[in-house]
Amino acid sequence: MVRPQFFIPIITVLRNAALGSLQYKLELALVKAQNVDITSFESDLDAFKTGFARNYDLASRRFGEAIAEIDKSIERLQKAKDALLGSERNLRLANDKAQDVTIKKLTRGNPTMAAKFAELGDGAGE
C-alpha cells in the first residue's frame, strides 16, 4: 500500500528506472549490431580470402601450363634449327663437290667419253 503523498515520488522513480532500462536496451541493441557487423565483416573477409586463393591457384596453374608450352615450342624450334643447319652443311658439301667436278675427272675410266671430249677439244682449236 502506498500513501497518497508518496504516490508521485514512486511514479517518478518508476519512470526514471524505465528510462534507464530503455537506455540500457538501446546500448545492448547497438552492441549486438556491432557484433553482427564484425561477424559479417569476418565472413566477408573469409569469402574474399577463399575466392582470392582459388583465383590464384587457377592463375598459377595456367601460368605453369604456359611456361611448359613455351619450353616445348623452344625445343621444337631448336630441333628445326638443327635440321636446317644440317641441311645447310649438306648443301655446302654438295656445292663443294659440284665445284670440284672437272671433265678430266668425269672421263677418267671411260675411254669413249675421253675420246669424244678430245675430239671436241681438237675441233675447237682449228
C-alpha positions as a Markdown table, in Angstrom:
| # | Residue | x | y | z |
|---|---|---|---|---|
| 1 | Met | 0.0 | 0.0 | 0.0 |
| 2 | Val | 1.2 | 3.4 | -0.9 |
| 3 | Arg | 0.3 | 6.6 | 0.9 |
| 4 | Pro | -1.0 | 9.3 | -1.4 |
| 5 | Gln | 1.8 | 11.7 | -0.6 |
| 6 | Phe | 4.3 | 9.1 | -1.9 |
| 7 | Phe | 2.4 | 8.2 | -5.0 |
| 8 | Ile | 4.0 | 10.9 | -7.2 |
| 9 | Pro | 7.6 | 10.2 | -6.0 |
| 10 | Ile | 7.1 | 6.4 | -6.6 |
| 11 | Ile | 5.8 | 7.1 | -10.1 |
| 12 | Thr | 8.9 | 9.4 | -10.7 |
| 13 | Val | 11.2 | 6.6 | -9.5 |
| 14 | Leu | 9.5 | 4.1 | -11.7 |
| 15 | Arg | 9.6 | 6.5 | -14.7 |
| 16 | Asn | 13.4 | 7.1 | -14.2 |
| 17 | Ala | 14.0 | 3.4 | -13.8 |
| 18 | Ala | 12.1 | 2.7 | -17.1 |
| 19 | Leu | 14.1 | 5.5 | -18.9 |
| 20 | Gly | 17.4 | 3.9 | -17.6 |
| 21 | Ser | 16.2 | 0.5 | -18.7 |
| 22 | Leu | 15.4 | 1.9 | -22.1 |
| 23 | Gln | 18.9 | 3.4 | -22.3 |
| 24 | Tyr | 20.4 | 0.0 | -21.5 |
| 25 | Lys | 18.3 | -1.7 | -24.1 |
| 26 | Leu | 19.4 | 0.8 | -26.7 |
| 27 | Glu | 23.1 | 0.3 | -25.8 |
| 28 | Leu | 22.6 | -3.5 | -25.9 |
| 29 | Ala | 21.0 | -3.3 | -29.4 |
| 30 | Leu | 24.0 | -1.1 | -30.5 |
| 31 | Val | 26.5 | -3.7 | -29.2 |
| 32 | Lys | 24.5 | -6.5 | -30.9 |
| 33 | Ala | 24.5 | -4.6 | -34.2 |
| 34 | Gln | 28.3 | -4.1 | -33.9 |
| 35 | Asn | 28.8 | -7.8 | -33.2 |
| 36 | Val | 26.7 | -8.6 | -36.3 |
| 37 | Asp | 28.8 | -6.1 | -38.3 |
| 38 | Ile | 32.0 | -7.8 | -37.0 |
| 39 | Thr | 30.7 | -11.3 | -37.8 |
| 40 | Ser | 29.6 | -10.1 | -41.2 |
| 41 | Phe | 33.0 | -8.5 | -41.8 |
| 42 | Glu | 34.8 | -11.7 | -40.8 |
| 43 | Ser | 32.7 | -13.8 | -43.1 |
| 44 | Asp | 33.2 | -11.4 | -45.9 |
| 45 | Leu | 36.9 | -11.4 | -45.3 |
| 46 | Asp | 36.9 | -15.2 | -45.3 |
| 47 | Ala | 34.9 | -15.3 | -48.5 |
| 48 | Phe | 37.4 | -12.9 | -50.1 |
| 49 | Lys | 40.4 | -14.9 | -49.0 |
| 50 | Thr | 38.9 | -18.1 | -50.3 |
| 51 | Gly | 38.0 | -16.6 | -53.6 |
| 52 | Phe | 41.4 | -15.0 | -54.0 |
| 53 | Ala | 43.1 | -18.3 | -53.1 |
| 54 | Arg | 41.0 | -20.1 | -55.8 |
| 55 | Asn | 41.8 | -17.5 | -58.4 |
| 56 | Tyr | 45.5 | -17.5 | -57.5 |
| 57 | Asp | 45.6 | -21.3 | -57.8 |
| 58 | Leu | 43.9 | -21.2 | -61.2 |
| 59 | Ala | 46.2 | -18.4 | -62.5 |
| 60 | Ser | 49.2 | -20.3 | -61.1 |
| 61 | Arg | 48.2 | -23.5 | -63.0 |
| 62 | Arg | 47.6 | -21.5 | -66.2 |
| 63 | Phe | 51.0 | -19.8 | -65.8 |
| 64 | Gly | 52.7 | -23.2 | -65.4 |
| 65 | Glu | 51.0 | -24.6 | -68.4 |
| 66 | Ala | 52.0 | -21.6 | -70.5 |
| 67 | Ile | 55.6 | -21.9 | -69.4 |
| 68 | Ala | 55.5 | -25.6 | -70.3 |
| 69 | Glu | 54.2 | -24.8 | -73.7 |
| 70 | Ile | 56.9 | -22.2 | -74.3 |
| 71 | Asp | 59.5 | -24.8 | -73.3 |
| 72 | Lys | 58.1 | -27.3 | -75.8 |
| 73 | Ser | 58.0 | -24.6 | -78.5 |
| 74 | Ile | 61.6 | -23.7 | -77.8 |
| 75 | Glu | 62.6 | -27.4 | -78.0 |
| 76 | Arg | 60.7 | -27.8 | -81.3 |
| 77 | Leu | 62.3 | -24.7 | -82.7 |
| 78 | Gln | 65.8 | -25.9 | -81.7 |
| 79 | Lys | 65.2 | -29.2 | -83.5 |
| 80 | Ala | 64.1 | -27.3 | -86.6 |
| 81 | Lys | 67.2 | -25.1 | -86.3 |
| 82 | Asp | 69.5 | -28.1 | -86.0 |
| 83 | Ala | 67.8 | -29.7 | -89.1 |
| 84 | Leu | 68.2 | -26.6 | -91.1 |
| 85 | Leu | 71.9 | -26.3 | -90.1 |
| 86 | Gly | 72.4 | -30.0 | -91.1 |
| 87 | Ser | 70.7 | -29.3 | -94.5 |
| 88 | Glu | 72.9 | -26.2 | -95.0 |
| 89 | Arg | 76.1 | -28.3 | -94.3 |
| 90 | Asn | 74.9 | -31.0 | -96.7 |
| 91 | Leu | 74.2 | -28.3 | -99.4 |
| 92 | Arg | 77.6 | -26.8 | -98.8 |
| 93 | Leu | 79.3 | -30.2 | -99.2 |
| 94 | Ala | 77.2 | -30.9 | -102.3 |
| 95 | Asn | 78.3 | -27.5 | -103.7 |
| 96 | Asp | 81.9 | -28.2 | -102.9 |
| 97 | Lys | 81.7 | -31.5 | -104.8 |
| 98 | Ala | 80.0 | -29.9 | -107.7 |
| 99 | Gln | 82.7 | -27.2 | -107.9 |
| 100 | Asp | 85.3 | -29.9 | -107.8 |
| 101 | Val | 83.9 | -31.7 | -110.9 |
| 102 | Thr | 86.1 | -31.4 | -114.0 |
| 103 | Ile | 86.0 | -33.0 | -117.4 |
| 104 | Lys | 89.1 | -34.9 | -116.6 |
| 105 | Lys | 87.6 | -36.4 | -113.5 |
| 106 | Leu | 84.3 | -37.3 | -115.4 |
| 107 | Thr | 86.1 | -39.0 | -118.3 |
| 108 | Arg | 88.6 | -41.0 | -116.1 |
| 109 | Gly | 88.0 | -44.7 | -116.6 |
| 110 | Asn | 85.7 | -44.0 | -119.6 |
| 111 | Pro | 87.8 | -44.1 | -122.8 |
| 112 | Thr | 84.8 | -43.4 | -125.1 |
| 113 | Met | 83.9 | -40.1 | -123.3 |
| 114 | Ala | 87.6 | -39.1 | -123.1 |
| 115 | Ala | 87.9 | -39.6 | -126.9 |
| 116 | Lys | 84.7 | -37.6 | -127.6 |
| 117 | Phe | 85.9 | -34.7 | -125.4 |
| 118 | Ala | 89.4 | -34.9 | -127.0 |
| 119 | Glu | 87.7 | -34.6 | -130.4 |
| 120 | Leu | 85.7 | -31.6 | -129.2 |
| 121 | Gly | 88.9 | -30.0 | -127.8 |
| 122 | Asp | 90.8 | -30.6 | -131.1 |
| 123 | Gly | 87.8 | -29.3 | -133.2 |
| 124 | Ala | 87.5 | -26.2 | -131.1 |
| 125 | Gly | 91.2 | -25.4 | -131.7 |
| 126 | Glu | 91.0 | -25.5 | -135.5 |
